Structure formats: structure tokens, C-alpha cells
Amino acid sequence: MERIESNLKKTVFSLAGEIGERSYLDIVKLGLAADFIENEFGSFGCTSKRQPFVYRGNTYSNIWTEVRGTGGEGEDILVIGAHYDSAVGTPGADDNASGIAGLLELARLAAKDPLKRTVRFVAFTLEEPPAFMTSRMGSYVYAKDLRDGGVRVHGMISLEMLGYFCDYEGCQIYPSSLFSLFYPVRGDFISFVGNLSSRAFTREVRNAFRKVSSFPVESLSAPALIPGVDFSDHRSFWKFGYPAFMITDTAFYRNPNYHSAGDTPETLDYRKSAELISGLYKALKNI
């Protein structure tokens, strides 16, 4: 657990501390972040690939690697993704260096001890505005490529803000006060959030997680009309018929530093994040 915690912290401080803001406006810093991710994949013994595409006259790249599973060629693959860009004006520690940190650590663990299913670990670019919710999101470009290539996907998991936790009553809010009748009012849990079509996959991972970890987890499968349900890269996979959900600390429903200069590495809880990633890896071995 200590190594996982140390690795998560190292990644967040490298991306959000040393590199800093990684918005679509700063091609140089996005390039540095891409290089960092690629080097980390390489340090695990993984060969990474870049998927370049053009947006507003500039070239951006998704970075991905594949870790072969032990289940044989007939298994549908898993896709685990996180975006490495940040919104304009923020160093993006929670959003989303924390997600990339989780992605890299899961890739390291899987490279050392593979899962049953083959996994594509993908670092997406251009999740944030102005590409947000358009066909120019890096995740949309990647999901379309999977569909066009006829790749069979068991499900996709988007790691979207994994590091901010709070333990006082009322620090967790919701799009409606009705949610507080069924969900915690303390932000000491992690959420699995997907749409109705992805309910079976979301429950499969949630149930596997609960069997191997005591970390508090809540899940929601709901229409996208509820604000926040589709606010990440899993949305792109829905567009191509793939089941997908996000794992999130609930973003602006909990973290007061969301999309601000205050989203810094010092505000995150790396011990809790490590417990989450450890449990998620163990759960995925049973998927």
C-alpha cells in the first residue's frame, strides 16, 4: 500500500506541480505530460502508442498501452482511461492528475501480475472545454477507432478525480436534496456513475470491489439529464454502444477547488486514493 501511495503522489506532483496547467492552449505542457505518461508506461515494460489528431490547427495525442490478459484471445477487453489535460487556469491535481496517477498505477500492477482480461490503458487528451462533449474529445476519437476496428469491449472505466475526500457532515452535496436521503452527506466515499445501459457492467465492478475492499463505494446508474452523470470520458464510449462508467470523488459536488487555481497536489488524500486503487485492481482480477 505504501508504494502505491508514493507512486500516486509522485505522479500528481509531477503533472500538477512541476508541469502545471495542461490546457488545450498549452501544447508544450501537454507534450511534457504526454512524455511523462509514455515514460511511465515504458518503465513498467509496456510499449505505448500515440494516437494523434488535429483540433483547431494543433495536433494533440492520446497515449495508450495494452497489457495482455491471462484469459486467452476470446475474451472481450477492458478499457481503463483518464484524461491528462486540465481546464484553463488550473494545475488540475484532482482534475485529473489524480485519475492519471490511478491509471498508471493500475497499469504497473497489471504489467506485474496480469488480469484475466486484456486491458487497454488510455491517457486521453482534450476532455476539458472547449472540446468537452464534442466529437473532438480524445476519448471520442479513441472510442470511434475501437468501433471502426471491430474491437470487442467488455466495458470502459473512466477514472475522473480520485483524490479529494472530506469527512464532515454537509461537505458532500448533490444535484438535488433528494439524493441526500439515499446517499452519504460526508464525502468519504468513492462513486461509480454510469447510465442505465451500463448498469450491469457498473454493478459487476462495484460488487467485485465490495468483495475485496472495505473502502466505501456508492453507485448510480441514471439518465444523463442528471447533471454530472456524463461529465467525463465514459460519455464518449456510450456514443458507440460500449458500456462505460466513471469512478469519481464527485468533482464539484465535493471539491471546492474544482476548475480553479486551488486544485493543487497538497489538497489531496493519497492514502485514501491508494486504498481505492488497491481495491480496484483486486476487483478487476475477478471481472
C-alpha positions as CSV (number, residue, x, y, z in Angstrom):
1,M,0.0,0.0,0.0
2,E,2.9,2.4,0.8
3,R,4.4,2.0,-2.7
4,I,1.0,2.7,-4.3
5,E,0.5,5.8,-2.2
6,S,4.1,7.0,-3.0
7,N,3.6,6.4,-6.7
8,L,0.2,8.2,-6.8
9,K,1.7,11.2,-5.0
10,K,4.7,11.3,-7.4
11,T,2.5,11.4,-10.5
12,V,0.2,14.1,-9.2
13,F,3.1,16.3,-8.1
14,S,4.9,15.7,-11.4
15,L,1.9,16.6,-13.5
16,A,0.1,19.3,-11.4
17,G,3.1,20.6,-9.5
18,E,6.1,20.5,-11.9
19,I,4.4,20.8,-15.2
20,G,1.3,22.6,-14.0
21,E,-1.6,23.8,-16.1
22,R,-2.1,21.4,-19.1
23,S,-4.9,23.1,-21.0
24,Y,-5.6,22.9,-24.8
25,L,-3.9,26.3,-25.1
26,D,-0.5,25.0,-23.9
27,I,0.8,22.5,-26.4
28,V,4.2,22.4,-24.8
29,K,3.0,21.4,-21.3
30,L,0.6,18.8,-22.8
31,G,3.6,17.4,-24.6
32,L,5.6,17.2,-21.4
33,A,2.7,15.4,-19.7
34,A,2.4,13.0,-22.7
35,D,6.1,12.3,-22.5
36,F,5.8,11.7,-18.7
37,I,3.0,9.2,-19.2
38,E,4.8,7.4,-22.0
39,N,8.0,7.1,-20.0
40,E,6.0,5.7,-17.0
41,F,4.4,3.1,-19.3
42,G,7.8,2.2,-20.5
43,S,9.2,1.8,-17.0
44,F,6.6,-1.0,-16.5
45,G,7.9,-2.8,-19.5
46,C,4.9,-1.7,-21.6
47,T,5.1,-0.5,-25.2
48,S,3.0,2.6,-25.6
49,K,1.4,4.1,-28.7
50,R,0.3,7.6,-29.6
51,Q,-2.9,8.5,-31.4
52,P,-2.5,11.9,-32.9
53,F,-5.4,14.0,-34.1
54,V,-5.9,17.7,-35.1
55,Y,-8.1,20.2,-33.3
56,R,-8.2,23.9,-34.1
57,G,-5.0,23.6,-36.2
58,N,-2.9,21.9,-33.5
59,T,-2.0,18.2,-33.0
60,Y,-2.9,16.5,-29.8
61,S,-2.3,12.9,-28.8
62,N,-3.9,10.1,-26.8
63,I,-1.3,7.7,-25.3
64,W,-2.2,4.1,-24.7
65,T,-0.7,0.7,-23.9
66,E,-2.1,-2.8,-23.8
67,V,-1.5,-5.4,-21.1
68,R,-2.4,-8.9,-22.3
69,G,-4.7,-10.9,-20.1
70,T,-4.4,-14.5,-19.0
71,G,-7.9,-15.5,-20.3
72,G,-7.0,-16.1,-23.9
73,E,-7.9,-14.4,-27.2
74,G,-11.6,-15.0,-26.9
75,E,-12.1,-12.5,-24.0
76,D,-13.6,-9.0,-24.7
77,I,-11.1,-6.4,-23.5
78,L,-11.4,-3.8,-20.7
79,V,-10.6,-0.2,-21.4
80,I,-9.5,2.0,-18.5
81,G,-9.0,5.6,-19.2
82,A,-8.3,9.0,-17.7
83,H,-7.7,12.4,-19.2
84,Y,-4.3,14.2,-18.7
85,D,-5.4,17.7,-19.8
86,S,-6.6,20.3,-17.3
87,A,-9.0,23.1,-17.6
88,V,-7.7,26.6,-18.4
89,G,-6.5,28.3,-15.2
90,T,-5.9,25.3,-13.0
91,P,-3.0,22.9,-12.3
92,G,-5.5,20.1,-12.3
93,A,-4.3,18.0,-9.4
94,D,-7.6,16.3,-8.7
95,D,-8.9,17.0,-12.1
96,N,-7.3,15.0,-13.4
97,A,-3.7,14.2,-12.4
98,S,-5.3,12.0,-9.8
99,G,-7.0,10.0,-12.5
100,I,-3.8,9.6,-14.5
101,A,-2.0,8.6,-11.3
102,G,-4.6,5.8,-10.8
103,L,-4.3,4.8,-14.4
104,L,-0.5,4.5,-14.3
105,E,-0.6,2.5,-11.0
106,L,-3.2,0.1,-12.3
107,A,-1.1,-0.4,-15.4
108,R,2.0,-1.1,-13.3
109,L,0.2,-3.6,-11.2
110,A,-1.3,-5.3,-14.2
111,A,2.0,-5.5,-16.0
112,K,3.5,-7.2,-13.0
113,D,0.5,-9.6,-12.4
114,P,-1.9,-9.5,-15.4
115,L,-5.6,-9.6,-15.1
116,K,-7.8,-12.2,-16.7
117,R,-8.9,-9.8,-19.4
118,T,-6.6,-7.8,-21.7
119,V,-6.7,-4.2,-20.7
120,R,-6.1,-1.0,-22.8
121,F,-4.9,1.7,-20.5
122,V,-5.5,5.0,-22.2
123,A,-4.5,8.6,-21.3
124,F,-6.9,10.9,-23.2
125,T,-6.3,14.5,-24.1
126,L,-8.9,17.2,-24.7
127,E,-11.6,16.2,-22.2
128,E,-11.9,19.7,-20.9
129,P,-13.7,22.7,-22.6
130,P,-13.9,23.7,-25.4
131,A,-13.7,20.1,-26.7
132,F,-15.8,18.8,-23.8
133,M,-18.9,16.9,-25.0
134,T,-17.9,17.1,-28.7
135,S,-16.5,14.7,-31.2
136,R,-13.1,16.2,-30.7
137,M,-12.6,14.9,-27.2
138,G,-9.7,12.5,-27.2
139,S,-11.9,9.8,-25.8
140,Y,-14.4,10.2,-28.6
141,V,-11.6,9.8,-31.2
142,Y,-10.3,6.7,-29.4
143,A,-13.7,5.1,-28.9
144,K,-14.6,5.6,-32.6
145,D,-11.3,4.0,-33.6
146,L,-12.2,0.9,-31.4
147,R,-15.7,0.7,-33.0
148,D,-14.3,1.1,-36.5
149,G,-11.7,-1.6,-35.8
150,G,-14.4,-4.0,-34.6
151,V,-12.7,-4.3,-31.1
152,R,-14.9,-6.2,-28.6
153,V,-15.1,-4.2,-25.4
154,H,-16.5,-5.7,-22.2
155,G,-16.6,-2.3,-20.6
156,M,-14.9,1.0,-20.1
157,I,-13.9,2.7,-16.8
158,S,-13.2,6.4,-16.7
159,L,-11.0,7.5,-13.8
160,E,-12.2,11.0,-13.1
161,M,-11.0,12.8,-10.0
162,L,-9.9,10.3,-7.4
163,G,-8.2,12.3,-4.7
164,Y,-10.4,14.7,-2.7
165,F,-12.2,13.4,0.4
166,C,-13.9,15.2,3.3
167,D,-15.4,13.8,6.5
168,Y,-17.7,16.5,8.0
169,E,-21.5,16.5,7.6
170,G,-22.7,18.5,4.6
171,C,-19.4,18.6,2.7
172,Q,-21.0,16.2,0.1
173,I,-23.7,17.8,-1.9
174,Y,-25.9,16.6,-4.8
175,P,-27.8,18.0,-7.8
176,S,-31.0,17.6,-5.7
177,S,-31.6,17.4,-2.0
178,L,-33.5,14.2,-2.6
179,F,-30.1,12.4,-3.1
180,S,-29.1,13.1,0.5
181,L,-32.0,10.8,1.6
182,F,-30.2,7.9,-0.1
183,Y,-26.5,8.8,-0.3
184,P,-24.0,10.0,2.4
185,V,-23.6,13.6,3.3
186,R,-19.9,13.1,4.2
187,G,-17.5,13.0,1.2
188,D,-15.5,10.0,2.5
189,F,-16.6,7.6,-0.3
190,I,-16.0,7.0,-4.0
191,S,-18.7,6.9,-6.6
192,F,-19.3,4.6,-9.6
193,V,-21.5,6.6,-12.0
194,G,-22.9,5.4,-15.3
195,N,-26.0,5.4,-17.5
196,L,-28.9,2.9,-17.5
197,S,-27.4,1.0,-20.4
198,S,-24.2,0.4,-18.5
199,R,-26.0,-0.7,-15.3
200,A,-24.9,-4.3,-15.5
201,F,-21.3,-3.5,-16.0
202,T,-21.2,-0.9,-13.3
203,R,-22.8,-3.3,-10.8
204,E,-20.4,-6.1,-11.9
205,V,-17.4,-3.9,-11.0
206,R,-19.0,-2.4,-7.9
207,N,-19.9,-5.9,-6.5
208,A,-16.4,-7.2,-7.2
209,F,-14.9,-4.2,-5.5
210,R,-17.0,-4.6,-2.4
211,K,-15.9,-8.2,-2.1
212,V,-12.2,-7.3,-1.8
213,S,-12.2,-3.8,-0.2
214,S,-13.8,-2.1,2.7
215,F,-13.4,1.3,1.0
216,P,-16.8,3.0,0.9
217,V,-18.4,3.0,-2.5
218,E,-21.7,4.2,-3.8
219,S,-23.1,3.7,-7.3
220,L,-25.6,5.4,-9.5
221,S,-27.0,4.3,-12.9
222,A,-29.1,7.1,-14.2
223,P,-30.1,9.2,-17.3
224,A,-27.6,11.8,-18.4
225,L,-30.2,14.5,-17.7
226,I,-28.9,14.4,-14.1
227,P,-26.1,16.9,-14.1
228,G,-22.7,15.3,-13.8
229,V,-23.6,11.7,-14.9
230,D,-22.0,12.1,-18.3
231,F,-19.3,14.7,-17.4
232,S,-16.2,12.6,-18.4
233,D,-14.7,10.3,-21.0
234,H,-17.1,7.4,-20.4
235,R,-19.7,9.5,-22.3
236,S,-17.8,9.1,-25.5
237,F,-17.9,5.3,-25.2
238,W,-21.7,5.4,-24.8
239,K,-21.9,7.1,-28.2
240,F,-20.5,3.9,-29.8
241,G,-22.6,1.4,-27.8
242,Y,-20.0,0.4,-25.2
243,P,-20.9,0.0,-21.5
244,A,-19.0,2.5,-19.5
245,F,-19.0,4.3,-16.2
246,M,-16.8,6.7,-14.3
247,I,-15.1,6.3,-10.9
248,T,-15.1,9.7,-9.2
249,D,-14.9,11.7,-6.0
250,T,-18.0,13.6,-7.4
251,A,-16.0,16.6,-8.5
252,F,-17.8,19.9,-7.9
253,Y,-20.3,18.2,-5.7
254,R,-17.5,17.8,-3.1
255,N,-14.2,19.5,-4.1
256,P,-14.3,23.3,-3.6
257,N,-11.2,23.7,-5.8
258,Y,-12.8,22.3,-8.9
259,H,-11.5,24.1,-12.1
260,S,-9.7,26.7,-10.0
261,A,-6.1,27.6,-9.2
262,G,-6.6,25.9,-5.8
263,D,-6.7,22.4,-7.3
264,T,-3.2,21.7,-6.1
265,P,-1.4,18.4,-5.1
266,E,-1.4,19.4,-1.4
267,T,-5.2,19.2,-1.2
268,L,-5.5,15.5,-2.0
269,D,-5.6,12.4,0.3
270,Y,-3.1,10.0,-1.2
271,R,-3.7,7.3,1.5
272,K,-7.4,7.0,0.6
273,S,-6.5,7.1,-3.1
274,A,-4.1,4.3,-2.6
275,E,-6.7,2.2,-0.8
276,L,-9.1,2.8,-3.7
277,I,-6.6,1.8,-6.4
278,S,-5.5,-1.3,-4.5
279,G,-9.1,-2.4,-4.1
280,L,-9.9,-1.7,-7.7
281,Y,-7.0,-3.7,-9.0
282,K,-8.1,-6.7,-6.9
283,A,-11.7,-6.3,-8.1
284,L,-10.7,-6.2,-11.7
285,K,-8.9,-9.6,-11.3
286,N,-12.4,-11.0,-10.9
287,I,-14.0,-9.4,-13.9
